Amino acid sequence: MTEFWPDHIRGVTAHARRGSIDNAFKYGVDFVLIDPDSSAGPRLFSRNGTGLMSVNDVAVGGPLGNGRGADWAREAFAARGLSSDTYDLRFLTQPGFLGHVFNPVSFWLALRDGELIAVISEVSTPFKDRHSYLTHLPNFAPMGPQDTTQATKQLHVSPFQDVAGDYTFTFSIKPDRIAIRIFYEHGSEGVIATLSGSRQPLTNRSIIAASLRRPLGTIRTVVLIHWQAAKLKLKGAIWRQRPLPPTEEIS
């Protein structure tokens, strides 16, 4: 079996808020799609190390700062009845930059014969909280771009939204491109968030190009989150206090 080489997704993420206060933005992002059990990759990419780009298990799969990586994801899928010998596991995430990492959302993908059958959407916040949503179709049927799955919101993500409402997920995982759409809806309020980009093999050259294009890596993500929060506050959005996070890791 050929070892899976990481893919580099030079993508675009867009958010559009709907309801009483409108706000929209679009930014370039860099994601990687990896086999979480493999250390394959170019020299400047590190698994559980401090490369220019890196993915470290302690940062993913479980509580923030105390993750267990692929083992955690497989246990979560098994708890839903998905045996680990029936699918290939992939992880889609923003890589760390010089050791710094922050991912608003990462995705554990279970694929069978190249088709997506289940996803864990791992949501993290600047408030140091994390909750994951495991979604799939009945009987783990393949999920195409025309299919949707739902989950009830459990985590305080934005100080301008209640912990209420529902998420609707749409995933398109193709050999040459990835597109993800998350629609959050609570009454007349909501947010549409998308991530899309082409898949290319991760190389030292693409890592250097990404570092020059977005030199602060995930630090830039945190700065942009605070910038958008400031814009919403100036537009009159009501600030909500952070409630206690859910006790369950996954819903």
VOMARKOL-544178 format. One record per residue (C-alpha): residue number from 1; residue in three letters; z, y, x. Coordinates in nm, 4 decimals, padded with zeros to 6 digits, always signed. Each point is the difference from the previous one (the first is absolute). Last residue first. Layout:
VOMARKOL-544178
<node nr="NUM" rest="Ala" w="Z" v="Y" u="X"/>
...
This chain:
VOMARKOL-544178
<node nr="251" rest="Ser" w="+02.0457" v="+01.5309" u="-02.1886"/>
<node nr="250" rest="Ile" w="+00.1005" v="-00.0274" u="+00.3620"/>
<node nr="249" rest="Glu" w="+00.2919" v="+00.1163" u="+00.2148"/>
<node nr="248" rest="Glu" w="+00.2547" v="-00.0092" u="-00.2823"/>
<node nr="247" rest="Thr" w="+00.2941" v="+00.2412" u="+00.0129"/>
<node nr="246" rest="Pro" w="-00.2105" v="+00.2890" u="-00.1258"/>
<node nr="245" rest="Pro" w="+00.0486" v="+00.3330" u="+00.1809"/>
<node nr="244" rest="Leu" w="+00.2819" v="+00.2324" u="-00.1050"/>
<node nr="243" rest="Pro" w="-00.1331" v="+00.3161" u="-00.1583"/>
<node nr="242" rest="Arg" w="-00.1613" v="+00.2822" u="+00.2005"/>
<node nr="241" rest="Gln" w="+00.0526" v="+00.3328" u="-00.1727"/>
<node nr="240" rest="Arg" w="-00.2924" v="+00.1356" u="-00.1976"/>
<node nr="239" rest="Trp" w="-00.1865" v="+00.3187" u="+00.0897"/>
<node nr="238" rest="Ile" w="-00.1919" v="+00.1587" u="-00.2883"/>
<node nr="237" rest="Ala" w="-00.3560" v="+00.1068" u="+00.0834"/>
<node nr="236" rest="Gly" w="-00.0490" v="+00.3766" u="-00.0058"/>
<node nr="235" rest="Lys" w="-00.3237" v="+00.0411" u="+00.1934"/>
<node nr="234" rest="Leu" w="+00.1996" v="+00.0995" u="+00.3079"/>
<node nr="233" rest="Lys" w="+00.1874" v="-00.3310" u="-00.0194"/>
<node nr="232" rest="Leu" w="-00.3295" v="-00.1883" u="-00.0238"/>
<node nr="231" rest="Lys" w="-00.1338" v="+00.1742" u="+00.3110"/>
<node nr="230" rest="Ala" w="+00.3198" v="-00.0750" u="+00.1932"/>
<node nr="229" rest="Ala" w="-00.0263" v="-00.3687" u="-00.0927"/>
<node nr="228" rest="Gln" w="-00.3611" v="-00.0031" u="+00.1231"/>
<node nr="227" rest="Trp" w="+00.1109" v="+00.1386" u="+00.3346"/>
<node nr="226" rest="His" w="+00.2877" v="-00.2481" u="+00.0225"/>
<node nr="225" rest="Ile" w="-00.2389" v="-00.2922" u="-00.0486"/>
<node nr="224" rest="Leu" w="-00.2423" v="+00.1533" u="+00.2513"/>
<node nr="223" rest="Val" w="+00.2709" v="+00.0154" u="+00.2690"/>
<node nr="222" rest="Val" w="+00.0962" v="-00.3638" u="-00.0617"/>
<node nr="221" rest="Thr" w="-00.3610" v="-00.1139" u="+00.0288"/>
<node nr="220" rest="Arg" w="-00.0510" v="+00.2037" u="+00.3196"/>
<node nr="219" rest="Ile" w="+00.2893" v="-00.1880" u="+00.1576"/>
<node nr="218" rest="Thr" w="-00.2018" v="-00.3101" u="-00.0905"/>
<node nr="217" rest="Gly" w="-00.2581" v="+00.0789" u="+00.2674"/>
<node nr="216" rest="Leu" w="+00.0702" v="+00.3288" u="+00.1743"/>
<node nr="215" rest="Pro" w="-00.3403" v="+00.0166" u="+00.1703"/>
<node nr="214" rest="Arg" w="-00.2143" v="-00.0426" u="-00.3123"/>
<node nr="213" rest="Arg" w="-00.3576" v="+00.0188" u="+00.1349"/>
<node nr="212" rest="Leu" w="+00.1072" v="-00.0497" u="+00.3592"/>
<node nr="211" rest="Ser" w="+00.2174" v="-00.3004" u="-00.0832"/>
<node nr="210" rest="Ala" w="-00.2698" v="-00.1374" u="-00.2305"/>
<node nr="209" rest="Ala" w="-00.2609" v="+00.0278" u="+00.2757"/>
<node nr="208" rest="Ile" w="+00.2327" v="-00.1705" u="+00.2484"/>
<node nr="207" rest="Ile" w="+00.0588" v="-00.2860" u="-00.2436"/>
<node nr="206" rest="Ser" w="-00.3721" v="-00.0264" u="-00.0773"/>
<node nr="205" rest="Arg" w="-00.0794" v="-00.0245" u="+00.3714"/>
<node nr="204" rest="Asn" w="+00.2673" v="-00.2621" u="+00.0624"/>
<node nr="203" rest="Thr" w="-00.1571" v="-00.2038" u="-00.2771"/>
<node nr="202" rest="Leu" w="+00.0893" v="-00.1025" u="-00.3569"/>
<node nr="201" rest="Pro" w="-00.2934" v="-00.1753" u="-00.1649"/>
<node nr="200" rest="Gln" w="-00.1429" v="+00.2111" u="-00.2829"/>
<node nr="199" rest="Arg" w="+00.0905" v="+00.0063" u="-00.3685"/>
<node nr="198" rest="Ser" w="-00.1198" v="+00.2918" u="-00.2113"/>
<node nr="197" rest="Gly" w="+00.2351" v="+00.2277" u="-00.1885"/>
<node nr="196" rest="Ser" w="+00.1897" v="+00.0577" u="-00.3202"/>
<node nr="195" rest="Leu" w="+00.3510" v="+00.0918" u="-00.1098"/>
<node nr="194" rest="Thr" w="+00.0674" v="+00.1438" u="-00.3431"/>
<node nr="193" rest="Ala" w="+00.2885" v="+00.1615" u="-00.1845"/>
<node nr="192" rest="Ile" w="-00.0154" v="+00.1103" u="-00.3645"/>
<node nr="191" rest="Val" w="+00.3186" v="+00.1723" u="-00.1107"/>
<node nr="190" rest="Gly" w="+00.1595" v="+00.0327" u="-00.3415"/>
<node nr="189" rest="Glu" w="+00.1609" v="+00.2045" u="-00.2704"/>
<node nr="188" rest="Ser" w="-00.0906" v="-00.0149" u="-00.3708"/>
<node nr="187" rest="Gly" w="+00.2337" v="-00.2928" u="-00.0593"/>
<node nr="186" rest="His" w="+00.0805" v="-00.1558" u="+00.3325"/>
<node nr="185" rest="Glu" w="-00.3074" v="-00.1234" u="+00.1860"/>
<node nr="184" rest="Tyr" w="-00.0575" v="-00.0997" u="+00.3622"/>
<node nr="183" rest="Phe" w="-00.3544" v="-00.1089" u="+00.0818"/>
<node nr="182" rest="Ile" w="-00.0466" v="-00.1808" u="+00.3301"/>
<node nr="181" rest="Arg" w="-00.3552" v="-00.0503" u="+00.1296"/>
<node nr="180" rest="Ile" w="-00.0919" v="-00.2029" u="+00.3073"/>
<node nr="179" rest="Ala" w="-00.3372" v="-00.0223" u="+00.1756"/>
<node nr="178" rest="Ile" w="-00.0748" v="-00.2089" u="+00.3080"/>
<node nr="177" rest="Arg" w="-00.3416" v="-00.0407" u="+00.1621"/>
<node nr="176" rest="Asp" w="-00.2200" v="-00.2304" u="+00.2069"/>
<node nr="175" rest="Pro" w="+00.1333" v="-00.3468" u="-00.0800"/>
<node nr="174" rest="Lys" w="+00.1173" v="+00.1132" u="-00.3450"/>
<node nr="173" rest="Ile" w="+00.3495" v="+00.0621" u="-00.1333"/>
<node nr="172" rest="Ser" w="-00.0237" v="+00.1953" u="-00.3260"/>
<node nr="171" rest="Phe" w="+00.3432" v="+00.0492" u="-00.1538"/>
<node nr="170" rest="Thr" w="+00.1073" v="+00.1679" u="-00.3244"/>
<node nr="169" rest="Phe" w="+00.3665" v="+00.0661" u="-00.0740"/>
<node nr="168" rest="Thr" w="+00.1591" v="+00.1467" u="-00.3140"/>
<node nr="167" rest="Tyr" w="+00.3457" v="+00.1463" u="+00.0514"/>
<node nr="166" rest="Asp" w="+00.2434" v="+00.0624" u="-00.2819"/>
<node nr="165" rest="Gly" w="+00.2452" v="+00.2554" u="-00.1343"/>
<node nr="164" rest="Ala" w="+00.3489" v="+00.0963" u="+00.1022"/>
<node nr="163" rest="Val" w="+00.1863" v="+00.1051" u="+00.3115"/>
<node nr="162" rest="Asp" w="-00.0660" v="+00.3641" u="-00.0814"/>
<node nr="161" rest="Gln" w="-00.2427" v="+00.2146" u="+00.1943"/>
<node nr="160" rest="Phe" w="+00.0247" v="+00.3241" u="+00.2008"/>
<node nr="159" rest="Pro" w="+00.2388" v="-00.1384" u="+00.2629"/>
<node nr="158" rest="Ser" w="-00.2751" v="-00.2515" u="+00.0846"/>
<node nr="157" rest="Val" w="+00.0441" v="-00.3683" u="+00.0824"/>
<node nr="156" rest="His" w="+00.3137" v="-00.1005" u="-00.1897"/>
<node nr="155" rest="Leu" w="-00.0570" v="-00.3751" u="-00.0318"/>
<node nr="154" rest="Gln" w="-00.0262" v="-00.2353" u="-00.2986"/>
<node nr="153" rest="Lys" w="-00.3350" v="+00.0804" u="-00.1625"/>
<node nr="152" rest="Thr" w="-00.1123" v="-00.2791" u="-00.2328"/>
<node nr="151" rest="Ala" w="-00.2860" v="-00.2121" u="+00.1329"/>
<node nr="150" rest="Gln" w="-00.3569" v="-00.0607" u="-00.1124"/>
<node nr="149" rest="Thr" w="-00.3099" v="-00.1902" u="+00.1066"/>
<node nr="148" rest="Thr" w="-00.3628" v="+00.1007" u="-00.0420"/>
<node nr="147" rest="Asp" w="-00.3298" v="-00.1843" u="+00.0381"/>
<node nr="146" rest="Gln" w="-00.3489" v="+00.1520" u="+00.0377"/>
<node nr="145" rest="Pro" w="+00.0310" v="+00.0284" u="+00.3787"/>
<node nr="144" rest="Gly" w="+00.0588" v="-00.3750" u="+00.0213"/>
<node nr="143" rest="Met" w="+00.3187" v="-00.2028" u="-00.0201"/>
<node nr="142" rest="Pro" w="-00.0313" v="-00.3762" u="+00.0375"/>
<node nr="141" rest="Ala" w="+00.2201" v="-00.1986" u="-00.2420"/>
<node nr="140" rest="Phe" w="+00.3606" v="-00.0394" u="+00.1089"/>
<node nr="139" rest="Asn" w="+00.0861" v="-00.2046" u="-00.3092"/>
<node nr="138" rest="Pro" w="+00.0136" v="+00.3221" u="-00.2018"/>
<node nr="137" rest="Leu" w="-00.1089" v="+00.3028" u="+00.2076"/>
<node nr="136" rest="His" w="+00.2073" v="+00.1291" u="+00.2887"/>
<node nr="135" rest="Thr" w="+00.2550" v="+00.2659" u="+00.0883"/>
<node nr="134" rest="Leu" w="+00.3014" v="+00.0205" u="+00.2291"/>
<node nr="133" rest="Tyr" w="+00.1515" v="+00.3489" u="+00.0131"/>
<node nr="132" rest="Ser" w="+00.2149" v="+00.0968" u="+00.2972"/>
<node nr="131" rest="His" w="+00.2918" v="+00.2400" u="+00.0348"/>
<node nr="130" rest="Arg" w="+00.1087" v="+00.2160" u="+00.2912"/>
<node nr="129" rest="Asp" w="+00.2428" v="+00.2853" u="+00.0609"/>
<node nr="128" rest="Lys" w="+00.0407" v="+00.2154" u="+00.3100"/>
<node nr="127" rest="Phe" w="-00.0242" v="+00.3270" u="-00.2000"/>
<node nr="126" rest="Pro" w="-00.3458" v="+00.0577" u="+00.1547"/>
<node nr="125" rest="Thr" w="-00.1127" v="-00.2831" u="-00.2274"/>
<node nr="124" rest="Ser" w="-00.1332" v="-00.3526" u="+00.0440"/>
<node nr="123" rest="Val" w="-00.2156" v="-00.2053" u="-00.2381"/>
<node nr="122" rest="Glu" w="-00.1049" v="-00.3572" u="+00.0873"/>
<node nr="121" rest="Ser" w="-00.2817" v="-00.1089" u="-00.2327"/>
<node nr="120" rest="Ile" w="+00.0159" v="-00.3800" u="-00.0016"/>
<node nr="119" rest="Val" w="-00.3362" v="-00.1360" u="-00.1032"/>
<node nr="118" rest="Ala" w="-00.1319" v="-00.3208" u="-00.1546"/>
<node nr="117" rest="Ile" w="-00.3270" v="-00.1941" u="-00.0431"/>
<node nr="116" rest="Leu" w="-00.2519" v="+00.1855" u="+00.2174"/>
<node nr="115" rest="Glu" w="-00.3115" v="-00.2046" u="+00.0721"/>
<node nr="114" rest="Gly" w="-00.1000" v="-00.1094" u="+00.3517"/>
<node nr="113" rest="Asp" w="+00.0422" v="-00.3686" u="-00.0720"/>
<node nr="112" rest="Arg" w="+00.3514" v="+00.0777" u="-00.1216"/>
<node nr="111" rest="Leu" w="+00.1414" v="+00.3380" u="+00.0964"/>
<node nr="110" rest="Ala" w="+00.3602" v="+00.1229" u="-00.0170"/>
<node nr="109" rest="Leu" w="+00.0226" v="+00.3671" u="+00.0965"/>
<node nr="108" rest="Trp" w="+00.3183" v="+00.1748" u="+00.1133"/>
<node nr="107" rest="Phe" w="-00.0603" v="+00.3712" u="-00.0569"/>
<node nr="106" rest="Ser" w="+00.1514" v="+00.3135" u="+00.1505"/>
<node nr="105" rest="Val" w="+00.1171" v="+00.3153" u="-00.1765"/>
<node nr="104" rest="Pro" w="+00.1633" v="+00.3251" u="+00.1092"/>
<node nr="103" rest="Asn" w="-00.0221" v="-00.1330" u="+00.3552"/>
<node nr="102" rest="Phe" w="+00.2015" v="+00.1628" u="+00.2759"/>
<node nr="101" rest="Val" w="-00.0215" v="-00.1032" u="+00.3636"/>
<node nr="100" rest="His" w="+00.0818" v="+00.1534" u="+00.3368"/>
<node nr="99" rest="Gly" w="-00.0300" v="-00.2342" u="+00.2978"/>
<node nr="98" rest="Leu" w="-00.2835" v="+00.1793" u="+00.1773"/>
<node nr="97" rest="Phe" w="-00.1881" v="+00.0139" u="-00.3311"/>
<node nr="96" rest="Gly" w="+00.0939" v="-00.2633" u="-00.2574"/>
<node nr="95" rest="Pro" w="-00.2765" v="-00.1649" u="-00.1938"/>
<node nr="94" rest="Gln" w="-00.0771" v="+00.0954" u="-00.3611"/>
<node nr="93" rest="Thr" w="+00.0026" v="-00.3243" u="-00.1919"/>
<node nr="92" rest="Leu" w="-00.1986" v="-00.2919" u="-00.1391"/>
<node nr="91" rest="Phe" w="+00.1512" v="-00.3428" u="+00.0656"/>
<node nr="90" rest="Arg" w="-00.1843" v="-00.3295" u="-00.0412"/>
<node nr="89" rest="Leu" w="+00.1244" v="-00.3426" u="-00.1105"/>
<node nr="88" rest="Asp" w="-00.2383" v="-00.2917" u="-00.0556"/>
<node nr="87" rest="Tyr" w="+00.0614" v="-00.2133" u="-00.3073"/>
<node nr="86" rest="Thr" w="+00.0954" v="-00.3452" u="-00.1284"/>
<node nr="85" rest="Asp" w="+00.2319" v="-00.1187" u="+00.2775"/>
<node nr="84" rest="Ser" w="+00.2587" v="+00.2701" u="-00.0776"/>
<node nr="83" rest="Ser" w="+00.0549" v="-00.1281" u="-00.3550"/>
<node nr="82" rest="Leu" w="-00.0220" v="+00.2646" u="-00.2701"/>
<node nr="81" rest="Gly" w="+00.2642" v="-00.0646" u="-00.2661"/>
<node nr="80" rest="Arg" w="+00.1379" v="+00.3513" u="-00.0435"/>
<node nr="79" rest="Ala" w="+00.2883" v="-00.0748" u="+00.2388"/>
<node nr="78" rest="Ala" w="-00.2631" v="-00.1309" u="+00.2429"/>
<node nr="77" rest="Phe" w="-00.1677" v="+00.3428" u="+00.0061"/>
<node nr="76" rest="Ala" w="+00.3282" v="+00.1673" u="+00.0916"/>
<node nr="75" rest="Glu" w="+00.0808" v="-00.2616" u="+00.2637"/>
<node nr="74" rest="Arg" w="-00.3461" v="+00.0482" u="+00.1491"/>
<node nr="73" rest="Ala" w="+00.0502" v="+00.3760" u="+00.0167"/>
<node nr="72" rest="Trp" w="+00.3390" v="-00.0298" u="+00.1724"/>
<node nr="71" rest="Asp" w="-00.1336" v="-00.2433" u="+00.2584"/>
<node nr="70" rest="Ala" w="-00.2968" v="+00.2312" u="+00.0645"/>
<node nr="69" rest="Gly" w="+00.2115" v="+00.2901" u="+00.1199"/>
<node nr="68" rest="Arg" w="+00.3758" v="-00.0384" u="+00.0223"/>
<node nr="67" rest="Gly" w="+00.1002" v="+00.3633" u="-00.0467"/>
<node nr="66" rest="Asn" w="+00.3256" v="+00.1650" u="+00.1007"/>
<node nr="65" rest="Gly" w="-00.0983" v="+00.3610" u="+00.0588"/>
<node nr="64" rest="Leu" w="-00.0857" v="+00.0538" u="-00.3652"/>
<node nr="63" rest="Pro" w="+00.1095" v="-00.3034" u="-00.2005"/>
<node nr="62" rest="Gly" w="-00.2483" v="-00.2876" u="-00.0358"/>
<node nr="61" rest="Gly" w="-00.3522" v="-00.0646" u="+00.1227"/>
<node nr="60" rest="Val" w="-00.0829" v="+00.2805" u="+00.2387"/>
<node nr="59" rest="Ala" w="+00.1639" v="+00.2082" u="+00.2746"/>
<node nr="58" rest="Val" w="+00.1625" v="-00.2904" u="+00.1858"/>
<node nr="57" rest="Asp" w="-00.3380" v="-00.1726" u="+00.0030"/>
<node nr="56" rest="Asn" w="-00.1543" v="+00.2603" u="+00.2269"/>
<node nr="55" rest="Val" w="-00.3578" v="+00.1213" u="-00.0378"/>
<node nr="54" rest="Ser" w="-00.1271" v="+00.2066" u="+00.2900"/>
<node nr="53" rest="Met" w="-00.2395" v="+00.2684" u="+00.1155"/>
<node nr="52" rest="Leu" w="+00.0407" v="+00.1628" u="+00.3422"/>
<node nr="51" rest="Gly" w="+00.1870" v="-00.3151" u="+00.0834"/>
<node nr="50" rest="Thr" w="+00.3752" v="-00.0357" u="-00.0298"/>
<node nr="49" rest="Gly" w="+00.0643" v="-00.3617" u="-00.0934"/>
<node nr="48" rest="Asn" w="+00.0356" v="-00.2318" u="-00.2962"/>
<node nr="47" rest="Arg" w="-00.3756" v="-00.0427" u="-00.0245"/>
<node nr="46" rest="Ser" w="-00.1697" v="+00.2543" u="+00.2229"/>
<node nr="45" rest="Phe" w="-00.3399" v="+00.1648" u="-00.0106"/>
<node nr="44" rest="Leu" w="-00.1209" v="+00.1772" u="+00.3163"/>
<node nr="43" rest="Arg" w="-00.1101" v="-00.3300" u="+00.1575"/>
<node nr="42" rest="Pro" w="-00.2223" v="-00.1012" u="-00.2902"/>
<node nr="41" rest="Gly" w="+00.1207" v="-00.2412" u="-00.2675"/>
<node nr="40" rest="Ala" w="+00.1309" v="-00.3488" u="-00.0577"/>
<node nr="39" rest="Ser" w="+00.3785" v="-00.0431" u="-00.0260"/>
<node nr="38" rest="Ser" w="-00.0324" v="-00.2186" u="-00.3079"/>
<node nr="37" rest="Asp" w="+00.2428" v="-00.0917" u="-00.2767"/>
<node nr="36" rest="Pro" w="-00.0427" v="+00.3320" u="-00.1817"/>
<node nr="35" rest="Asp" w="-00.3786" v="-00.0519" u="-00.0212"/>
<node nr="34" rest="Ile" w="-00.0973" v="+00.3636" u="+00.0038"/>
<node nr="33" rest="Leu" w="-00.1644" v="+00.2743" u="-00.2037"/>
<node nr="32" rest="Val" w="+00.0482" v="+00.3369" u="+00.1656"/>
<node nr="31" rest="Phe" w="+00.0182" v="+00.3398" u="-00.1660"/>
<node nr="30" rest="Asp" w="-00.1054" v="+00.3453" u="+00.1166"/>
<node nr="29" rest="Val" w="+00.0187" v="+00.2918" u="-00.2395"/>
<node nr="28" rest="Gly" w="-00.2143" v="+00.2985" u="-00.0975"/>
<node nr="27" rest="Tyr" w="+00.1491" v="+00.2263" u="-00.2617"/>
<node nr="26" rest="Lys" w="-00.0714" v="+00.0976" u="-00.3605"/>
<node nr="25" rest="Phe" w="+00.2136" v="+00.2201" u="-00.2214"/>
<node nr="24" rest="Ala" w="+00.0678" v="+00.0743" u="-00.3648"/>
<node nr="23" rest="Asn" w="+00.2576" v="+00.1879" u="-00.2038"/>
<node nr="22" rest="Asp" w="+00.0259" v="+00.0701" u="-00.3708"/>
<node nr="21" rest="Ile" w="+00.3244" v="+00.0908" u="-00.1730"/>
<node nr="20" rest="Ser" w="+00.0611" v="-00.0899" u="-00.3663"/>
<node nr="19" rest="Gly" w="-00.1872" v="-00.3291" u="+00.0242"/>
<node nr="18" rest="Arg" w="-00.2211" v="-00.1484" u="+00.2683"/>
<node nr="17" rest="Arg" w="+00.0527" v="-00.0382" u="+00.3731"/>
<node nr="16" rest="Ala" w="-00.2995" v="-00.0998" u="+00.2113"/>
<node nr="15" rest="His" w="+00.0555" v="-00.1786" u="+00.3292"/>
<node nr="14" rest="Ala" w="-00.2692" v="-00.0927" u="+00.2514"/>
<node nr="13" rest="Thr" w="+00.0063" v="-00.2255" u="+00.3034"/>
<node nr="12" rest="Val" w="-00.3017" v="-00.0273" u="+00.2272"/>
<node nr="11" rest="Gly" w="-00.0715" v="-00.2758" u="+00.2463"/>
<node nr="10" rest="Arg" w="-00.0721" v="-00.0972" u="+00.3545"/>
<node nr="9" rest="Ile" w="+00.0883" v="-00.3626" u="-00.0643"/>
<node nr="8" rest="His" w="+00.0372" v="-00.1831" u="+00.3303"/>
<node nr="7" rest="Asp" w="-00.0192" v="-00.3772" u="-00.0234"/>
<node nr="6" rest="Pro" w="+00.2157" v="-00.2373" u="+00.2005"/>
<node nr="5" rest="Trp" w="-00.1618" v="-00.3147" u="+00.1454"/>
<node nr="4" rest="Phe" w="+00.0696" v="-00.3199" u="-00.1952"/>
<node nr="3" rest="Glu" w="+00.0046" v="-00.3032" u="+00.2284"/>
<node nr="2" rest="Thr" w="-00.2892" v="-00.2365" u="-00.0635"/>
<node nr="1" rest="Met" w="+00.0993" v="-00.3401" u="-00.1396"/>
